[in-house]
């Protein structure tokens, strides 16, 4: 008997969660790419240089540049010089985008509740533990 494949299931969960989130994000006036950018900047915190955000998103800094500029023009991001290295510009959420990110987090929490509906705590705990190990295995292969 062959081992069940996790990759396709994980991809399907991601796709279905995105399908659930996208119309709700649109109601907030946020595209999927804006959601990813703002969430990444928020999670990067003090280390949110354009290079680091691009790395976390899996794109080049040059590719990210146009999106960053658009978000700066919309008043959702600011670019500020790093105190550690004046050549580096950090991406910072504005008060408007900080409120938006909180609304997005609430949507993500709601989507999580939809995902685990009908599951016991022990089941979600086991699933989380297994996925943590899968992530660890994958991270250990990266240089």
Protein Blocks (a to p, Z undefined) as FASTA:
>chain_A
ZZddfklmmmmmmmmmmmmmmmmmmmnopafklmmmmmmmmmnmmmlcfklmmmmnopaf
klmmmmmmmmmmnopaccdddfklmkbccddddfklmmmmmmmmmmmmmmmmmmmgoiaf
klmmmmmmmmmmmmmmmmmmpZZ
